């Protein structure tokens, strides 16, 4: 069983991912390292809004970053984050067994 401290951190992480903007930003960072400006352009968001959300995702250890010249490049923090999100995308895309009967 998960102890209360870890359970609380897990709940905080899922709350953080409950925001569709943050989720979209994180999904952009799954397959490749990407610059803040490229994320903003791809999602049609302001760069300052993307940076704000990336700070929250970084604090939760869901993304990591590195500087390349004047740009900050972000990617999913590790394979755990990548796997969980890819599995959930697959999961929500599946047809539920009770929907086959309709």
Buried (B, 14 or more C-beta within 10 A) or exposed (E): EEEEEEEEEEEEBEEBBEEEEBBBBBBBBBEEBBBBBBBBEEBEBEBEEBBBBBEBBBEBEBBBBEEEEEBBBBBBBEEEBBEBBBEEEEEEEEEEEEEEEE
